[in-house]
């Protein structure tokens, strides 16, 4: 019956044909979303690499005037093969760079709790394997004006998204990394914490 | 038709991809400027600075410097440059509390001119983060300024000058009379001097009979840096003292002249919340007393601020007593300083520079910036930890759309039921 209706009305067939193409492209777009974000993040990182070593950013960093979305520090985690530039801020647009610094927390290598969020499944998924970190693993932060090393002191643990205590100010020098958990979901957050070890020479 | 499909496909592709890549950025590009509290506080106090014929001695000195680093250092000296009477201490890192024992020396002779009964220095520091403290104190019990030694140096000069001075003493007496009134004849008698000789000659003779030129009793000088919840203070205090000139010269054991100096205090305070600094001072109060038993009581000579008194003006024996003022300064960068002066006495100006005494000098300074907390509030508070993962429905919807596309396409190309394709024959 329906097939006959389609045969007798050409405009319906044309409409359905167009709809099928739209659905196909929409479906491909959504399925390919992670791929698109990875490509996009790669382009952003290339720009941030250059910005991180620029004299202008060094000056802005010294004056505490890093804008949201600008390069803030490089994070290296050899244990899970992470080497990306972290931007200032955790807005959705800032986090397209892959990883962003919580603006209310201490600056990298400064006193207090330095908190950084990173994508787990998209935008280069820098923290895709954060759950594989172990106590004692080293994490390096390289800022425009210096570098320092932290050491994982607390194995990865999952918490609710509104448990903000992990990024609260601290009198100790420490580092907190957060990402979404489980993979492909934003239901929880995976947290890794480390303590300051030492400053690094260039 | 195929051209239409291809064009439609390209347009839709652009729309879908563009939707992911050209999403406008949320407006949250606020600059976050955080700033830790910073300050520096200094205070210095000096009970007495003495310059005797070019030999300079600082007695009862203290000083502190304190910063938000946190770091603190303090010095307290009974007699500066005499190591046993000076205590100095400085922190080398945070969370240190250092308090070395007092440094004291008994019966300390200095350059054959002075004798200090007991000189002590004390210093303490604490570099607790956010609440550093520093304290320095210098004290001496009593100082005798040896008259004979000094007069031995002065005698050749005085002997040469005395006849000349007596020739012009009429003028000098005229200058003295408004101050001392009719006391001079009594003074000469009281001192047991020969009234037939000139005034200057008489005084010099009196000086030659003295055992000590002066006895100085001093209060402590203290310098403090204090950290409290709402403020940081730099406080310098010189407690003043008493100078007895020619002690025991007059009958009854009274000194010829007694100069009593009150305490001088300079304070600079930094408001930790507001980031502003305020200077203040309490200048010393001066009392000059002429203690002659013949008068039946002690005569007080007024010395007003800005109006120093000068004795024997115009002669090499000219001597001046000046009451110090206080000043406060505010700098463009917000830092402040304050100075409280005590008393400046310059005796025998015309002879080898004479003897200079500066009592009760205190100065302090402070400057800083409060912690920038207001601007931190401008940053939107984080309601939850950053969302850095997919919504799980995204890929599922994608697959559903692909399935729907496939089904729709099948509907379009499907043949009506009961009819066969001619190609099947």
Interface residues (C-beta under 8 A of the other chain):
Chain A: X2 X3 X4 X6 X7 X13 X16 X17 X18 X19 X20 X21 X22 X23 X24 X25 X26 X27 X28 X29 X30 X31 X32 X33 X34 X36 X37 X40 X64 X65 X66 X67 X68 X69 X88 X89 X90 X91 X92 X93 X95 X100 X102 X103 X104 X107 X117 X118 X119 X120 X121 X122 X127 X159 X161 X162 X163 X164 X166 X167 X178 X179 X180 X181 X183 X184 X185 X186 X189
Chain B: X5 X8 X9 X12 X13 X16 X17 X19 X20 X21 X23 X25 X26 X28 X29 X30 X31 X32 X33 X34 X35 X376 X379 X381 X382 X383 X384 X385 X386 X387 X388 X389 X390 X391 X392 X394 X395 X397 X398 X399 X400 X401 X402 X403 X404 X405 X406 X408 X409 X411 X412 X414 X415 X416 X417
